[in-house]
Amino acid sequence: MAKKRKGIEKYNVHFALYGTIEVTARNKATAENKAHRMSIKELIRKAKSIDKESLNQWEADRID
């Protein structure tokens, strides 16, 4: 018999600076690993709510 595979689901992963992002994966642990491997540009693009002050501070730190 064939193994029944779990479907891909959407999980919310929280980041202190970027807020909460939605990641699709087979389980929560995989979603967290996938989110932590994303580049900063991807995180900013996927973020549902970004704290503008934190983002401005990140830009200032990046320029220095």
PDB file of N, CA, C and O in Angstrom:
ATOM      1  N   MET A   1       0.829  -1.188   0.000  1.00  0.00           N
ATOM      2  CA  MET A   1       0.000   0.000   0.000  1.00  0.00           C
ATOM      3  C   MET A   1       0.872   1.250   0.000  1.00  0.00           C
ATOM      4  O   MET A   1       1.949   1.284   0.595  1.00  0.00           O
ATOM      5  N   ALA A   2       0.385   2.252  -0.670  1.00  0.00           N
ATOM      6  CA  ALA A   2       1.115   3.519  -0.720  1.00  0.00           C
ATOM      7  C   ALA A   2       0.941   4.266   0.601  1.00  0.00           C
ATOM      8  O   ALA A   2      -0.100   4.185   1.253  1.00  0.00           O
ATOM      9  N   LYS A   3       1.986   4.990   0.971  1.00  0.00           N
ATOM     10  CA  LYS A   3       1.938   5.800   2.177  1.00  0.00           C
ATOM     11  C   LYS A   3       1.056   7.027   1.949  1.00  0.00           C
ATOM     12  O   LYS A   3       1.123   7.657   0.894  1.00  0.00           O
ATOM     13  N   LYS A   4       0.250   7.354   2.918  1.00  0.00           N
ATOM     14  CA  LYS A   4      -0.558   8.563   2.808  1.00  0.00           C
ATOM     15  C   LYS A   4       0.306   9.753   3.218  1.00  0.00           C
ATOM     16  O   LYS A   4       0.854   9.780   4.320  1.00  0.00           O
ATOM     17  N   ARG A   5       0.422  10.729   2.332  1.00  0.00           N
ATOM     18  CA  ARG A   5       1.254  11.895   2.616  1.00  0.00           C
ATOM     19  C   ARG A   5       0.406  13.019   3.195  1.00  0.00           C
ATOM     20  O   ARG A   5      -0.746  13.222   2.812  1.00  0.00           O
ATOM     21  N   LYS A   6       1.003  13.728   4.112  1.00  0.00           N
ATOM     22  CA  LYS A   6       0.325  14.884   4.677  1.00  0.00           C
ATOM     23  C   LYS A   6       0.342  16.008   3.646  1.00  0.00           C
ATOM     24  O   LYS A   6       1.306  16.160   2.896  1.00  0.00           O
ATOM     25  N   GLY A   7      -0.704  16.773   3.616  1.00  0.00           N
ATOM     26  CA  GLY A   7      -0.781  17.901   2.692  1.00  0.00           C
ATOM     27  C   GLY A   7       0.068  19.071   3.151  1.00  0.00           C
ATOM     28  O   GLY A   7       0.466  19.162   4.312  1.00  0.00           O
ATOM     29  N   ILE A   8       0.330  19.948   2.227  1.00  0.00           N
ATOM     30  CA  ILE A   8       1.076  21.156   2.551  1.00  0.00           C
ATOM     31  C   ILE A   8       0.093  22.166   3.136  1.00  0.00           C
ATOM     32  O   ILE A   8      -0.970  22.415   2.566  1.00  0.00           O
ATOM     33  N   GLU A   9       0.458  22.741   4.274  1.00  0.00           N
ATOM     34  CA  GLU A   9      -0.398  23.696   4.967  1.00  0.00           C
ATOM     35  C   GLU A   9       0.339  25.007   5.161  1.00  0.00           C
ATOM     36  O   GLU A   9       1.551  25.086   4.958  1.00  0.00           O
ATOM     37  N   LYS A  10      -0.403  26.038   5.558  1.00  0.00           N
ATOM     38  CA  LYS A  10       0.189  27.346   5.827  1.00  0.00           C
ATOM     39  C   LYS A  10       0.383  27.505   7.329  1.00  0.00           C
ATOM     40  O   LYS A  10      -0.520  27.223   8.116  1.00  0.00           O
ATOM     41  N   TYR A  11       1.573  27.960   7.715  1.00  0.00           N
ATOM     42  CA  TYR A  11       1.895  28.189   9.124  1.00  0.00           C
ATOM     43  C   TYR A  11       2.359  29.625   9.304  1.00  0.00           C
ATOM     44  O   TYR A  11       2.991  30.195   8.415  1.00  0.00           O
ATOM     45  N   ASN A  12       2.044  30.207  10.455  1.00  0.00           N
ATOM     46  CA  ASN A  12       2.516  31.543  10.791  1.00  0.00           C
ATOM     47  C   ASN A  12       3.775  31.416  11.634  1.00  0.00           C
ATOM     48  O   ASN A  12       3.794  30.700  12.635  1.00  0.00           O
ATOM     49  N   VAL A  13       4.833  32.121  11.218  1.00  0.00           N
ATOM     50  CA  VAL A  13       6.101  32.124  11.944  1.00  0.00           C
ATOM     51  C   VAL A  13       6.361  33.555  12.384  1.00  0.00           C
ATOM     52  O   VAL A  13       6.295  34.475  11.568  1.00  0.00           O
ATOM     53  N   HIS A  14       6.659  33.757  13.669  1.00  0.00           N
ATOM     54  CA  HIS A  14       6.853  35.097  14.223  1.00  0.00           C
ATOM     55  C   HIS A  14       8.336  35.455  14.296  1.00  0.00           C
ATOM     56  O   HIS A  14       9.162  34.660  14.744  1.00  0.00           O
ATOM     57  N   PHE A  15       8.655  36.679  13.842  1.00  0.00           N
ATOM     58  CA  PHE A  15       9.993  37.243  13.978  1.00  0.00           C
ATOM     59  C   PHE A  15       9.875  38.532  14.770  1.00  0.00           C
ATOM     60  O   PHE A  15       8.918  39.284  14.588  1.00  0.00           O
ATOM     61  N   ALA A  16      10.832  38.797  15.645  1.00  0.00           N
ATOM     62  CA  ALA A  16      10.773  39.990  16.483  1.00  0.00           C
ATOM     63  C   ALA A  16      10.777  41.265  15.642  1.00  0.00           C
ATOM     64  O   ALA A  16      10.011  42.187  15.921  1.00  0.00           O
ATOM     65  N   LEU A  17      11.623  41.329  14.625  1.00  0.00           N
ATOM     66  CA  LEU A  17      11.758  42.548  13.831  1.00  0.00           C
ATOM     67  C   LEU A  17      10.710  42.642  12.730  1.00  0.00           C
ATOM     68  O   LEU A  17      10.180  43.723  12.474  1.00  0.00           O
ATOM     69  N   TYR A  18      10.410  41.539  12.087  1.00  0.00           N
ATOM     70  CA  TYR A  18       9.565  41.584  10.887  1.00  0.00           C
ATOM     71  C   TYR A  18       8.114  41.222  11.134  1.00  0.00           C
ATOM     72  O   TYR A  18       7.316  41.247  10.197  1.00  0.00           O
ATOM     73  N   GLY A  19       7.752  40.895  12.334  1.00  0.00           N
ATOM     74  CA  GLY A  19       6.370  40.529  12.613  1.00  0.00           C
ATOM     75  C   GLY A  19       6.100  39.073  12.280  1.00  0.00           C
ATOM     76  O   GLY A  19       6.974  38.222  12.446  1.00  0.00           O
ATOM     77  N   THR A  20       4.907  38.785  11.815  1.00  0.00           N
ATOM     78  CA  THR A  20       4.496  37.421  11.512  1.00  0.00           C
ATOM     79  C   THR A  20       4.453  37.224  10.007  1.00  0.00           C
ATOM     80  O   THR A  20       3.902  38.051   9.281  1.00  0.00           O
ATOM     81  N   ILE A  21       5.037  36.122   9.539  1.00  0.00           N
ATOM     82  CA  ILE A  21       4.962  35.799   8.117  1.00  0.00           C
ATOM     83  C   ILE A  21       4.283  34.448   7.956  1.00  0.00           C
ATOM     84  O   ILE A  21       4.307  33.615   8.862  1.00  0.00           O
ATOM     85  N   GLU A  22       3.681  34.241   6.802  1.00  0.00           N
ATOM     86  CA  GLU A  22       2.994  32.987   6.507  1.00  0.00           C
ATOM     87  C   GLU A  22       3.888  32.151   5.595  1.00  0.00           C
ATOM     88  O   GLU A  22       4.328  32.621   4.546  1.00  0.00           O
ATOM     89  N   VAL A  23       4.154  30.909   6.001  1.00  0.00           N
ATOM     90  CA  VAL A  23       5.025  30.012   5.248  1.00  0.00           C
ATOM     91  C   VAL A  23       4.268  28.716   4.982  1.00  0.00           C
ATOM     92  O   VAL A  23       3.571  28.209   5.860  1.00  0.00           O
ATOM     93  N   THR A  24       4.406  28.181   3.770  1.00  0.00           N
ATOM     94  CA  THR A  24       3.773  26.897   3.460  1.00  0.00           C
ATOM     95  C   THR A  24       4.787  25.779   3.645  1.00  0.00           C
ATOM     96  O   THR A  24       5.922  25.879   3.180  1.00  0.00           O
ATOM     97  N   ALA A  25       4.377  24.720   4.321  1.00  0.00           N
ATOM     98  CA  ALA A  25       5.253  23.571   4.561  1.00  0.00           C
ATOM     99  C   ALA A  25       4.409  22.395   5.041  1.00  0.00           C
ATOM    100  O   ALA A  25       3.214  22.541   5.296  1.00  0.00           O
ATOM    101  N   ARG A  26       5.039  21.229   5.161  1.00  0.00           N
ATOM    102  CA  ARG A  26       4.321  20.029   5.611  1.00  0.00           C
ATOM    103  C   ARG A  26       4.078  20.011   7.117  1.00  0.00           C
ATOM    104  O   ARG A  26       3.100  19.421   7.578  1.00  0.00           O
ATOM    105  N   ASN A  27       4.968  20.657   7.896  1.00  0.00           N
ATOM    106  CA  ASN A  27       4.749  20.727   9.347  1.00  0.00           C
ATOM    107  C   ASN A  27       5.357  22.009   9.912  1.00  0.00           C
ATOM    108  O   ASN A  27       6.070  22.722   9.205  1.00  0.00           O
ATOM    109  N   LYS A  28       5.079  22.302  11.177  1.00  0.00           N
ATOM    110  CA  LYS A  28       5.499  23.555  11.811  1.00  0.00           C
ATOM    111  C   LYS A  28       7.019  23.689  11.877  1.00  0.00           C
ATOM    112  O   LYS A  28       7.549  24.773  11.633  1.00  0.00           O
ATOM    113  N   ALA A  29       7.725  22.617  12.198  1.00  0.00           N
ATOM    114  CA  ALA A  29       9.187  22.674  12.305  1.00  0.00           C
ATOM    115  C   ALA A  29       9.819  23.011  10.957  1.00  0.00           C
ATOM    116  O   ALA A  29      10.748  23.815  10.886  1.00  0.00           O
ATOM    117  N   THR A  30       9.317  22.401   9.897  1.00  0.00           N
ATOM    118  CA  THR A  30       9.836  22.678   8.558  1.00  0.00           C
ATOM    119  C   THR A  30       9.545  24.124   8.168  1.00  0.00           C
ATOM    120  O   THR A  30      10.380  24.776   7.541  1.00  0.00           O
ATOM    121  N   ALA A  31       8.378  24.626   8.531  1.00  0.00           N
ATOM    122  CA  ALA A  31       8.016  26.014   8.228  1.00  0.00           C
ATOM    123  C   ALA A  31       8.967  26.982   8.928  1.00  0.00           C
ATOM    124  O   ALA A  31       9.395  27.972   8.334  1.00  0.00           O
ATOM    125  N   GLU A  32       9.299  26.698  10.189  1.00  0.00           N
ATOM    126  CA  GLU A  32      10.218  27.569  10.924  1.00  0.00           C
ATOM    127  C   GLU A  32      11.614  27.535  10.310  1.00  0.00           C
ATOM    128  O   GLU A  32      12.251  28.579  10.170  1.00  0.00           O
ATOM    129  N   ASN A  33      12.097  26.350   9.944  1.00  0.00           N
ATOM    130  CA  ASN A  33      13.409  26.248   9.299  1.00  0.00           C
ATOM    131  C   ASN A  33      13.431  27.011   7.982  1.00  0.00           C
ATOM    132  O   ASN A  33      14.386  27.727   7.684  1.00  0.00           O
ATOM    133  N   LYS A  34      12.386  26.853   7.209  1.00  0.00           N
ATOM    134  CA  LYS A  34      12.284  27.524   5.914  1.00  0.00           C
ATOM    135  C   LYS A  34      12.298  29.043   6.100  1.00  0.00           C
ATOM    136  O   LYS A  34      12.963  29.755   5.348  1.00  0.00           O
ATOM    137  N   ALA A  35      11.571  29.533   7.095  1.00  0.00           N
ATOM    138  CA  ALA A  35      11.507  30.972   7.355  1.00  0.00           C
ATOM    139  C   ALA A  35      12.861  31.514   7.805  1.00  0.00           C
ATOM    140  O   ALA A  35      13.245  32.614   7.406  1.00  0.00           O
ATOM    141  N   HIS A  36      13.581  30.770   8.619  1.00  0.00           N
ATOM    142  CA  HIS A  36      14.874  31.241   9.115  1.00  0.00           C
ATOM    143  C   HIS A  36      15.945  31.227   8.028  1.00  0.00           C
ATOM    144  O   HIS A  36      16.963  31.908   8.157  1.00  0.00           O
ATOM    145  N   ARG A  37      15.730  30.464   6.961  1.00  0.00           N
ATOM    146  CA  ARG A  37      16.679  30.448   5.849  1.00  0.00           C
ATOM    147  C   ARG A  37      16.407  31.542   4.820  1.00  0.00           C
ATOM    148  O   ARG A  37      17.227  31.771   3.930  1.00  0.00           O
ATOM    149  N   MET A  38      15.267  32.218   4.931  1.00  0.00           N
ATOM    150  CA  MET A  38      14.909  33.260   3.960  1.00  0.00           C
ATOM    151  C   MET A  38      15.821  34.469   4.101  1.00  0.00           C
ATOM    152  O   MET A  38      16.331  34.761   5.182  1.00  0.00           O
ATOM    153  N   SER A  39      16.015  35.166   2.987  1.00  0.00           N
ATOM    154  CA  SER A  39      16.805  36.395   3.024  1.00  0.00           C
ATOM    155  C   SER A  39      15.967  37.510   3.648  1.00  0.00           C
ATOM    156  O   SER A  39      14.750  37.384   3.782  1.00  0.00           O
ATOM    157  N   ILE A  40      16.624  38.587   4.021  1.00  0.00           N
ATOM    158  CA  ILE A  40      15.932  39.702   4.655  1.00  0.00           C
ATOM    159  C   ILE A  40      14.910  40.314   3.697  1.00  0.00           C
ATOM    160  O   ILE A  40      13.822  40.703   4.123  1.00  0.00           O
ATOM    161  N   LYS A  41      15.249  40.402   2.408  1.00  0.00           N
ATOM    162  CA  LYS A  41      14.304  40.955   1.430  1.00  0.00           C
ATOM    163  C   LYS A  41      13.039  40.110   1.356  1.00  0.00           C
ATOM    164  O   LYS A  41      11.934  40.649   1.283  1.00  0.00           O
ATOM    165  N   GLU A  42      13.193  38.794   1.374  1.00  0.00           N
ATOM    166  CA  GLU A  42      12.026  37.905   1.339  1.00  0.00           C
ATOM    167  C   GLU A  42      11.164  38.088   2.588  1.00  0.00           C
ATOM    168  O   GLU A  42       9.937  38.122   2.504  1.00  0.00           O
ATOM    169  N   LEU A  43      11.815  38.206   3.743  1.00  0.00           N
ATOM    170  CA  LEU A  43      11.074  38.381   4.996  1.00  0.00           C
ATOM    171  C   LEU A  43      10.267  39.672   4.980  1.00  0.00           C
ATOM    172  O   LEU A  43       9.106  39.691   5.388  1.00  0.00           O
ATOM    173  N   ILE A  44      10.888  40.753   4.508  1.00  0.00           N
ATOM    174  CA  ILE A  44      10.199  42.040   4.460  1.00  0.00           C
ATOM    175  C   ILE A  44       9.017  41.967   3.497  1.00  0.00           C
ATOM    176  O   ILE A  44       7.943  42.496   3.785  1.00  0.00           O
ATOM    177  N   ARG A  45       9.216  41.317   2.364  1.00  0.00           N
ATOM    178  CA  ARG A  45       8.155  41.211   1.363  1.00  0.00           C
ATOM    179  C   ARG A  45       6.973  40.380   1.889  1.00  0.00           C
ATOM    180  O   ARG A  45       5.818  40.692   1.598  1.00  0.00           O
ATOM    181  N   LYS A  46       7.258  39.334   2.655  1.00  0.00           N
ATOM    182  CA  LYS A  46       6.206  38.437   3.138  1.00  0.00           C
ATOM    183  C   LYS A  46       5.576  38.882   4.455  1.00  0.00           C
ATOM    184  O   LYS A  46       4.537  38.357   4.855  1.00  0.00           O
ATOM    185  N   ALA A  47       6.193  39.836   5.125  1.00  0.00           N
ATOM    186  CA  ALA A  47       5.702  40.249   6.443  1.00  0.00           C
ATOM    187  C   ALA A  47       4.298  40.838   6.345  1.00  0.00           C
ATOM    188  O   ALA A  47       4.009  41.638   5.455  1.00  0.00           O
ATOM    189  N   LYS A  48       3.446  40.439   7.256  1.00  0.00           N
ATOM    190  CA  LYS A  48       2.071  40.948   7.283  1.00  0.00           C
ATOM    191  C   LYS A  48       2.031  42.339   7.906  1.00  0.00           C
ATOM    192  O   LYS A  48       1.320  43.224   7.429  1.00  0.00           O
ATOM    193  N   SER A  49       2.795  42.520   8.963  1.00  0.00           N
ATOM    194  CA  SER A  49       2.826  43.823   9.623  1.00  0.00           C
ATOM    195  C   SER A  49       4.260  44.101  10.049  1.00  0.00           C
ATOM    196  O   SER A  49       4.866  43.333  10.796  1.00  0.00           O
ATOM    197  N   ILE A  50       4.786  45.212   9.561  1.00  0.00           N
ATOM    198  CA  ILE A  50       6.168  45.574   9.883  1.00  0.00           C
ATOM    199  C   ILE A  50       6.146  46.834  10.739  1.00  0.00           C
ATOM    200  O   ILE A  50       5.427  47.788  10.442  1.00  0.00           O
ATOM    201  N   ASP A  51       6.931  46.825  11.790  1.00  0.00           N
ATOM    202  CA  ASP A  51       7.100  48.007  12.616  1.00  0.00           C
ATOM    203  C   ASP A  51       8.033  48.952  11.856  1.00  0.00           C
ATOM    204  O   ASP A  51       9.210  48.644  11.671  1.00  0.00           O
ATOM    205  N   LYS A  52       7.510  50.108  11.413  1.00  0.00           N
ATOM    206  CA  LYS A  52       8.291  51.008  10.558  1.00  0.00           C
ATOM    207  C   LYS A  52       9.540  51.527  11.264  1.00  0.00           C
ATOM    208  O   LYS A  52      10.572  51.702  10.617  1.00  0.00           O
ATOM    209  N   GLU A  53       9.478  51.774  12.558  1.00  0.00           N
ATOM    210  CA  GLU A  53      10.649  52.257  13.284  1.00  0.00           C
ATOM    211  C   GLU A  53      11.761  51.211  13.261  1.00  0.00           C
ATOM    212  O   GLU A  53      12.928  51.549  13.064  1.00  0.00           O
ATOM    213  N   SER A  54      11.408  49.958  13.460  1.00  0.00           N
ATOM    214  CA  SER A  54      12.399  48.883  13.427  1.00  0.00           C
ATOM    215  C   SER A  54      13.004  48.758  12.043  1.00  0.00           C
ATOM    216  O   SER A  54      14.209  48.544  11.906  1.00  0.00           O
ATOM    217  N   LEU A  55      12.172  48.889  11.010  1.00  0.00           N
ATOM    218  CA  LEU A  55      12.662  48.797   9.639  1.00  0.00           C
ATOM    219  C   LEU A  55      13.614  49.946   9.334  1.00  0.00           C
ATOM    220  O   LEU A  55      14.650  49.740   8.702  1.00  0.00           O
ATOM    221  N   ASN A  56      13.271  51.159   9.778  1.00  0.00           N
ATOM    222  CA  ASN A  56      14.151  52.306   9.570  1.00  0.00           C
ATOM    223  C   ASN A  56      15.467  52.114  10.310  1.00  0.00           C
ATOM    224  O   ASN A  56      16.520  52.486   9.793  1.00  0.00           O
ATOM    225  N   GLN A  57      15.428  51.541  11.509  1.00  0.00           N
ATOM    226  CA  GLN A  57      16.649  51.272  12.266  1.00  0.00           C
ATOM    227  C   GLN A  57      17.499  50.241  11.543  1.00  0.00           C
ATOM    228  O   GLN A  57      18.723  50.366  11.498  1.00  0.00           O
ATOM    229  N   TRP A  58      16.860  49.221  10.975  1.00  0.00           N
ATOM    230  CA  TRP A  58      17.591  48.204  10.220  1.00  0.00           C
ATOM    231  C   TRP A  58      18.276  48.834   9.021  1.00  0.00           C
ATOM    232  O   TRP A  58      19.429  48.513   8.737  1.00  0.00           O
ATOM    233  N   GLU A  59      17.581  49.739   8.299  1.00  0.00           N
ATOM    234  CA  GLU A  59      18.164  50.433   7.148  1.00  0.00           C
ATOM    235  C   GLU A  59      19.365  51.269   7.596  1.00  0.00           C
ATOM    236  O   GLU A  59      20.401  51.275   6.931  1.00  0.00           O
ATOM    237  N   ALA A  60      19.226  51.976   8.726  1.00  0.00           N
ATOM    238  CA  ALA A  60      20.317  52.807   9.232  1.00  0.00           C
ATOM    239  C   ALA A  60      21.527  51.948   9.598  1.00  0.00           C
ATOM    240  O   ALA A  60      22.662  52.327   9.311  1.00  0.00           O
ATOM    241  N   ASP A  61      21.296  50.805  10.225  1.00  0.00           N
ATOM    242  CA  ASP A  61      22.395  49.912  10.588  1.00  0.00           C
ATOM    243  C   ASP A  61      23.067  49.347   9.345  1.00  0.00           C
ATOM    244  O   ASP A  61      24.284  49.161   9.318  1.00  0.00           O
ATOM    245  N   ARG A  62      22.270  49.074   8.318  1.00  0.00           N
ATOM    246  CA  ARG A  62      22.802  48.490   7.089  1.00  0.00           C
ATOM    247  C   ARG A  62      23.689  49.496   6.355  1.00  0.00           C
ATOM    248  O   ARG A  62      24.701  49.115   5.766  1.00  0.00           O
ATOM    249  N   ILE A  63      23.314  50.782   6.387  1.00  0.00           N
ATOM    250  CA  ILE A  63      24.076  51.819   5.684  1.00  0.00           C
ATOM    251  C   ILE A  63      25.399  52.089   6.382  1.00  0.00           C
ATOM    252  O   ILE A  63      26.399  52.360   5.718  1.00  0.00           O
ATOM    253  N   ASP A  64      25.426  52.020   7.711  1.00  0.00           N
ATOM    254  CA  ASP A  64      26.667  52.302   8.479  1.00  0.00           C
ATOM    255  C   ASP A  64      27.790  51.386   8.162  1.00  0.00           C
ATOM    256  O   ASP A  64      28.873  51.517   8.732  1.00  0.00           O
TER     257      ASP A  64
END
